[in-house]
Amino acid sequence: MKTLKNDNNINTRVGKRKKRGKAKRVFWSILAVLLLGIGGFAYYEYHTVKNGADLAYKSGGISSAENGSKNSVISSSKPIAILLMGTDTGALGRTYKGRTDSIMVAVLNPKTEKTTLVSFERDQQVNLPDYPDKSPSKLNAAYAYGNAKELAKVLKKYYNIPINAYVLINMGDLKTIVNKVGGIDIAPVLSFSYEGYTFTKGKTTHMNGAKALAYSRMRYDDPQGDYGRQKRQRQVLSALLKKAESATTLLNSSFISSLSKQVQTDLTFADLTSLAKNYLAATKNLKTDYTHGTGYMQNGVSYQKISVSERQRISNLIRKALGIKTKKVSTDSSDTSTSSSTSSSSSSSAGNTPGSNASGSTTAPGSDTNTGSNYNSNYGSNSNSTYNSGYGTQDSSQNMYGQNTGTGY
């Protein structure tokens, strides 16, 4: 009987082991299916994102900058300077050309966890390093003639700042990008109506893509003209950065797919993943600024004169954000806005000639007394914080803003 009992026990234990073994096989089979499913989805997402990034990639010909090449900067998580350009000439896939209506430089510093975003006056008169026959020209023509490489050279020439990478955005279809992140929240800096939308100063509004585009586009009803539009464009991009600051959004396949149709960049998929991993914290603390100029007419064309002291201020701001030593910008009159086509281009007539040596004249547009020292005396202590406090919250900086623009518009 004992033997039979033991046999029964053995049979029972064997049965239980078989059941447990079957259960384990079922469990691992289910787990394998889940893992394969998730893996397949991840594989799909990975390749969708990578394909989108690959479609947006195009080398801009930007060589190694003073603070290092793009690859060395990103791989070591050093501060990076990215040239941001906005064009409104139609689908980028058709042209990739045209003048850049928005020109900004974004410095992302992962160590200080700060981003500095500076707008450059598109109508600044410049001499193009590689296109002397097209000079003088406007800053926004540099890309049309020589792509991102030429614009980076011009910014180096006039502001002594290094550029590591570029991003070209189709501002005309900004609404698609905004919609992909679920809209953005903005407190308008002034009240106006445009393209069927009404905006109320200081009232935080959730905007979809079409409304955000209308908000950033309006120019002629803004008392600050193009400066005002730049301010609103920075506000939209800032809100977009804040909304897309998570790696989940930045590397979302739908988001990247939409971006690939509206963006051209020399940032590779590997670069983007590194930026998402190591630089996103920097977007939480955003500081904005812009170049101050004075408008004038030359040969029937309107330009903006940026004084030497203003160029130096912007140069110092960006170089400090990059963690590199400041350098003096060129004060040579040929590096401001002179040309052979100007009726009085010699420094002897600097008293009233646009483009003469800005450091020597008190009446020349854009001279230190008009824009530079007036603003610098404020900027040295708290002008930037004053501007930022007015940006999107209150209007405390508008008087100074208007005073600096003067007769620009």
C-alpha positions as CSV (number, residue, x, y, z in Angstrom):
1,M,0.0,0.0,0.0
2,K,2.8,2.3,0.8
3,T,4.3,1.7,-2.6
4,L,1.0,2.5,-4.3
5,K,0.6,5.6,-2.2
6,N,4.1,6.7,-3.1
7,D,3.3,6.0,-6.7
8,N,0.2,8.1,-6.5
9,N,2.3,10.9,-4.9
10,I,4.8,10.6,-7.6
11,N,2.2,10.7,-10.3
12,T,0.6,13.7,-8.6
13,R,3.9,15.6,-8.4
14,V,4.7,14.7,-12.0
15,G,1.2,16.0,-13.0
16,K,1.8,19.2,-11.1
17,R,5.2,19.7,-12.7
18,K,3.7,19.1,-16.1
19,K,1.0,21.7,-15.3
20,R,3.6,24.1,-14.0
21,G,5.8,23.5,-17.0
22,K,2.8,24.1,-19.3
23,A,1.9,27.2,-17.4
24,K,5.5,28.5,-17.7
25,R,5.5,27.8,-21.4
26,V,2.2,29.7,-21.8
27,F,3.6,32.5,-19.7
28,W,6.8,32.8,-21.6
29,S,4.9,32.4,-24.9
30,I,2.6,35.3,-23.9
31,L,5.6,37.4,-22.7
32,A,7.5,36.6,-26.0
33,V,4.5,37.7,-28.0
34,L,4.3,40.9,-25.9
35,L,8.0,41.6,-26.2
36,L,7.9,40.9,-29.9
37,G,4.9,43.1,-30.3
38,I,6.5,46.0,-28.3
39,G,9.8,45.4,-30.0
40,G,8.1,45.5,-33.4
41,F,6.3,48.7,-32.5
42,A,9.6,50.2,-31.1
43,Y,11.3,49.1,-34.3
44,Y,8.6,50.7,-36.4
45,E,8.8,53.9,-34.3
46,Y,12.6,54.0,-34.5
47,H,12.6,53.6,-38.2
48,T,9.8,56.1,-38.7
49,V,11.6,58.7,-36.6
50,K,14.9,57.9,-38.3
51,N,13.4,58.1,-41.7
52,G,11.9,61.4,-40.9
53,A,15.2,62.8,-39.6
54,D,17.0,61.5,-42.7
55,L,14.5,63.2,-45.0
56,A,15.1,66.5,-43.2
57,Y,18.9,66.2,-43.3
58,K,21.0,68.3,-45.7
59,S,24.5,69.4,-45.1
60,G,24.8,73.1,-45.0
61,G,28.5,73.2,-45.6
62,I,29.1,74.8,-42.1
63,S,32.8,74.0,-41.3
64,S,34.2,73.4,-37.8
65,A,33.5,76.5,-35.6
66,E,35.7,78.2,-33.1
67,N,34.2,76.2,-30.3
68,G,34.6,72.9,-32.1
69,S,32.8,70.9,-34.8
70,K,29.2,69.9,-34.6
71,N,30.1,66.3,-33.8
72,S,32.7,67.1,-31.2
73,V,30.4,69.6,-29.4
74,I,27.4,67.3,-29.3
75,S,29.3,64.1,-28.4
76,S,30.9,65.9,-25.4
77,S,27.6,67.8,-24.4
78,K,29.3,71.2,-24.8
79,P,27.2,74.4,-25.4
80,I,26.1,74.5,-29.0
81,A,25.1,77.4,-31.3
82,I,22.3,76.5,-33.8
83,L,21.4,78.9,-36.6
84,L,17.6,79.0,-36.9
85,M,16.1,80.3,-40.2
86,G,12.5,80.8,-41.1
87,T,11.3,81.0,-44.7
88,D,7.8,81.5,-46.0
89,T,8.3,80.6,-49.7
90,G,6.2,77.5,-49.9
91,A,6.9,73.9,-49.2
92,L,10.6,73.3,-48.5
93,G,10.6,70.2,-50.7
94,R,9.9,72.3,-53.7
95,T,12.5,75.1,-53.2
96,Y,14.7,75.2,-50.1
97,K,15.5,78.7,-51.4
98,G,14.3,82.2,-51.0
99,R,15.1,84.8,-48.4
100,T,15.0,84.0,-44.8
101,D,12.4,86.3,-43.1
102,S,13.4,85.1,-39.6
103,I,17.0,84.7,-38.5
104,M,17.9,83.6,-35.0
105,V,20.7,81.9,-33.1
106,A,19.9,79.5,-30.3
107,V,22.6,78.6,-27.8
108,L,21.8,75.5,-25.8
109,N,24.0,75.1,-22.7
110,P,23.4,71.8,-20.9
111,K,25.8,72.7,-18.1
112,T,24.0,75.9,-17.1
113,E,20.6,74.5,-18.3
114,K,19.9,77.7,-20.2
115,T,19.0,78.5,-23.7
116,T,19.7,81.9,-25.3
117,L,17.7,82.9,-28.3
118,V,18.7,85.9,-30.3
119,S,16.9,87.4,-33.3
120,F,18.9,89.2,-36.0
121,E,17.5,92.1,-38.0
122,R,16.9,90.7,-41.5
123,D,17.3,94.1,-43.2
124,Q,20.8,94.7,-41.9
125,Q,23.0,95.8,-44.7
126,V,25.9,93.5,-45.1
127,N,28.7,92.5,-47.5
128,L,28.6,88.9,-48.5
129,P,32.0,87.2,-48.1
130,D,31.6,84.8,-51.0
131,Y,29.5,87.1,-53.2
132,P,31.1,90.5,-53.5
133,D,29.3,91.2,-56.8
134,K,26.0,90.9,-54.8
135,S,27.1,93.3,-52.1
136,P,25.9,95.3,-50.4
137,S,22.9,93.2,-49.6
138,K,20.5,92.5,-46.8
139,L,21.2,89.8,-44.2
140,N,18.3,87.8,-45.3
141,A,19.7,87.4,-48.8
142,A,22.8,85.5,-47.6
143,Y,20.9,82.2,-47.5
144,A,19.4,82.7,-50.9
145,Y,22.8,83.2,-52.5
146,G,25.0,80.8,-50.4
147,N,22.7,78.7,-48.2
148,A,23.4,78.3,-44.4
149,K,27.2,78.3,-45.0
150,E,27.1,81.9,-46.3
151,L,24.8,83.2,-43.6
152,A,27.0,81.6,-40.9
153,K,30.0,83.4,-42.5
154,V,28.2,86.7,-42.4
155,L,27.3,86.3,-38.7
156,K,30.9,85.4,-38.0
157,K,32.1,88.5,-39.9
158,Y,29.8,91.0,-38.2
159,Y,29.2,89.5,-34.8
160,N,32.2,87.2,-34.3
161,I,30.1,84.2,-33.3
162,P,30.6,80.6,-34.1
163,I,27.8,78.5,-35.7
164,N,27.8,74.7,-35.2
165,A,24.6,73.6,-37.0
166,Y,21.5,75.0,-38.7
167,V,17.8,74.4,-38.9
168,L,15.6,75.9,-41.7
169,I,11.9,76.0,-40.9
170,N,9.0,76.6,-43.2
171,M,7.2,79.3,-41.2
172,G,4.3,79.1,-43.7
173,D,3.3,75.7,-42.4
174,L,4.2,76.3,-38.8
175,K,0.6,75.5,-38.0
176,T,1.2,71.8,-38.8
177,I,4.0,71.6,-36.2
178,V,2.0,73.4,-33.6
179,N,-1.0,71.1,-34.2
180,K,1.3,68.1,-33.7
181,V,2.1,69.1,-30.2
182,G,-1.5,69.9,-29.3
183,G,-1.3,73.6,-29.6
184,I,0.5,76.2,-27.5
185,D,-0.4,78.7,-24.8
186,I,0.6,82.4,-25.4
187,A,-0.2,85.7,-23.7
188,P,-0.3,88.2,-26.6
189,V,2.0,91.2,-26.2
190,L,-0.5,93.5,-27.9
191,S,-4.2,93.5,-29.0
192,F,-5.0,93.1,-32.7
193,S,-7.1,91.2,-35.2
194,Y,-5.6,89.4,-38.1
195,E,-6.8,86.8,-40.6
196,G,-10.0,86.3,-38.7
197,Y,-8.4,85.9,-35.3
198,T,-8.6,88.4,-32.4
199,F,-5.8,88.6,-29.9
200,T,-6.1,90.4,-26.5
201,K,-3.0,91.8,-24.8
202,G,-2.0,89.9,-21.7
203,K,-4.8,87.3,-21.9
204,T,-3.3,83.8,-22.1
205,T,-4.8,82.0,-25.0
206,H,-4.5,78.4,-26.2
207,M,-3.7,78.6,-29.9
208,N,-3.9,75.9,-32.6
209,G,-1.5,76.0,-35.5
210,A,-3.5,78.4,-37.7
211,K,-4.0,80.9,-34.9
212,A,-0.4,80.8,-33.8
213,L,0.7,81.4,-37.4
214,A,-1.6,84.4,-37.7
215,Y,-0.2,85.7,-34.4
216,S,3.4,85.4,-35.6
217,R,2.8,86.8,-39.1
218,M,1.1,90.1,-38.5
219,R,3.5,93.0,-39.2
220,Y,2.0,96.3,-40.5
221,D,-0.4,96.9,-37.6
222,D,2.3,96.5,-35.1
223,P,3.7,99.8,-33.9
224,Q,7.2,98.2,-33.7
225,G,7.0,96.9,-37.3
226,D,9.3,94.0,-38.0
227,Y,10.8,94.1,-34.5
228,G,7.3,93.4,-33.1
229,R,6.9,90.5,-35.5
230,Q,10.3,89.1,-34.5
231,K,9.2,89.4,-30.8
232,R,6.0,87.4,-31.5
233,Q,7.9,84.8,-33.5
234,R,10.3,84.3,-30.6
235,Q,7.3,84.0,-28.3
236,V,5.7,81.3,-30.6
237,L,9.0,79.4,-30.9
238,S,9.6,79.6,-27.1
239,A,6.1,78.2,-26.4
240,L,6.8,75.5,-29.0
241,L,10.1,74.6,-27.3
242,K,8.4,74.4,-23.9
243,K,5.7,72.1,-25.3
244,A,8.2,69.9,-27.1
245,E,10.8,69.8,-24.3
246,S,10.2,66.1,-23.5
247,A,12.1,63.4,-25.4
248,T,8.7,61.7,-25.8
249,T,7.4,64.5,-27.9
250,L,10.7,65.3,-29.6
251,L,11.2,61.7,-30.8
252,N,7.5,61.0,-31.5
253,S,7.1,59.5,-35.0
254,S,4.1,61.7,-35.9
255,F,5.9,64.8,-34.7
256,I,9.1,64.0,-36.5
257,S,7.2,63.0,-39.7
258,S,5.5,66.4,-39.8
259,L,8.8,68.2,-39.0
260,S,10.6,66.4,-41.8
261,K,8.3,68.0,-44.4
262,Q,8.7,71.5,-42.9
263,V,12.3,71.4,-41.7
264,Q,15.8,71.1,-43.3
265,T,18.8,70.7,-41.1
266,D,22.3,69.3,-40.9
267,L,21.5,67.6,-37.6
268,T,21.5,63.9,-38.1
269,F,19.3,61.4,-36.4
270,A,22.2,60.6,-34.0
271,D,22.5,64.3,-33.3
272,L,18.8,64.7,-32.5
273,T,18.8,61.7,-30.1
274,S,21.8,63.2,-28.3
275,L,20.2,66.6,-28.1
276,A,17.0,65.0,-26.8
277,K,19.0,63.1,-24.2
278,N,21.5,65.7,-23.1
279,Y,20.2,69.2,-24.0
280,L,16.5,69.3,-23.2
281,A,17.0,70.6,-19.7
282,A,18.5,73.7,-21.2
283,T,15.1,74.6,-22.9
284,K,13.4,75.1,-19.5
285,N,15.3,78.4,-18.9
286,L,15.0,80.5,-22.0
287,K,16.5,84.0,-22.4
288,T,15.6,86.0,-25.5
289,D,17.1,89.1,-27.1
290,Y,17.3,90.9,-30.5
291,T,19.5,93.3,-32.4
292,H,18.6,96.9,-32.2
293,G,19.0,99.0,-35.4
294,T,17.9,102.2,-37.1
295,G,16.2,102.3,-40.5
296,Y,17.5,104.3,-43.5
297,M,17.0,104.4,-47.3
298,Q,19.9,103.8,-49.8
299,N,19.3,103.8,-53.5
300,G,15.6,103.4,-52.9
301,V,16.1,100.3,-50.7
302,S,15.3,100.3,-46.9
303,Y,18.0,98.9,-44.6
304,Q,18.7,98.6,-40.9
305,K,21.9,100.0,-39.5
306,I,23.3,98.0,-36.6
307,S,25.9,100.0,-34.6
308,V,29.3,98.6,-33.7
309,S,28.5,98.7,-30.0
310,E,25.2,96.8,-30.6
311,R,27.0,94.2,-32.6
312,Q,29.5,93.9,-29.8
313,R,26.8,93.5,-27.2
314,I,25.2,90.7,-29.1
315,S,28.6,89.1,-29.7
316,N,29.4,89.1,-26.0
317,L,25.9,87.7,-25.1
318,I,26.2,84.7,-27.4
319,R,29.9,84.0,-26.7
320,K,29.3,84.1,-22.9
321,A,26.3,81.7,-23.4
322,L,28.7,79.4,-25.2
323,G,31.3,79.6,-22.5
324,I,34.0,81.1,-24.7
325,K,36.0,84.3,-24.3
326,T,34.6,87.5,-25.8
327,K,36.3,89.1,-28.7
328,K,36.0,92.6,-30.3
329,V,33.9,92.8,-33.4
330,S,35.3,94.7,-36.4
331,T,35.0,98.4,-36.3
332,D,36.2,98.9,-39.9
333,S,33.6,101.1,-41.7
334,S,33.7,98.6,-44.6
335,D,32.3,96.0,-42.2
336,T,29.2,98.0,-41.3
337,S,27.2,99.3,-44.3
338,T,29.4,101.1,-46.7
339,S,29.8,100.2,-50.4
340,S,30.9,101.8,-53.6
341,S,27.3,102.4,-54.6
342,T,26.8,104.7,-51.6
343,S,26.9,108.3,-52.6
344,S,29.2,109.3,-49.7
345,S,31.0,106.2,-48.3
346,S,34.2,107.8,-47.0
347,S,34.7,108.2,-43.3
348,S,35.2,111.9,-43.8
349,S,31.5,112.4,-44.5
350,A,30.4,110.2,-41.6
351,G,28.3,112.9,-40.1
352,N,25.2,112.0,-42.1
353,T,26.0,109.0,-44.2
354,P,24.3,105.7,-43.5
355,G,27.0,103.1,-43.2
356,S,29.8,105.4,-42.1
357,N,32.0,104.6,-39.1
358,A,29.4,104.2,-36.3
359,S,31.9,104.9,-33.6
360,G,32.7,108.4,-34.8
361,S,29.4,110.0,-35.7
362,T,26.6,111.3,-33.5
363,T,24.1,111.7,-36.4
364,A,24.6,108.6,-38.4
365,P,21.8,106.1,-38.2
366,G,22.7,103.4,-35.8
367,S,25.5,105.3,-34.2
368,D,26.3,104.7,-30.5
369,T,24.3,107.7,-29.4
370,N,21.2,106.6,-31.2
371,T,21.1,103.0,-30.2
372,G,24.3,101.6,-28.8
373,S,25.4,103.4,-25.6
374,N,21.8,104.4,-24.8
375,Y,20.8,100.7,-24.7
376,N,24.1,99.4,-23.4
377,S,23.9,101.6,-20.3
378,N,20.7,99.8,-19.4
379,Y,21.7,96.4,-20.7
380,G,24.8,96.2,-18.5
381,S,22.7,96.0,-15.4
382,N,19.2,94.8,-16.0
383,S,17.9,95.6,-19.5
384,N,17.6,92.0,-20.6
385,S,15.6,91.0,-17.5
386,T,13.5,94.1,-18.1
387,Y,12.9,93.0,-21.7
388,N,12.1,89.4,-20.6
389,S,9.7,90.6,-17.9
390,G,7.8,92.5,-20.5
391,Y,7.9,89.6,-22.9
392,G,4.6,88.0,-22.8
393,T,3.7,89.3,-19.3
394,Q,3.8,93.0,-19.2
395,D,4.9,95.8,-21.5
396,S,7.5,97.6,-19.3
397,S,10.1,97.6,-22.1
398,Q,8.1,99.0,-24.9
399,N,9.2,102.6,-24.4
400,M,12.8,101.6,-24.5
401,Y,12.0,99.3,-27.4
402,G,10.4,102.1,-29.4
403,Q,13.1,104.6,-28.5
404,N,15.7,102.3,-29.9
405,T,13.9,101.6,-33.1
406,G,13.5,105.3,-33.7
407,T,12.7,106.0,-37.3
408,G,13.2,102.4,-38.3
409,Y,9.5,102.1,-39.4
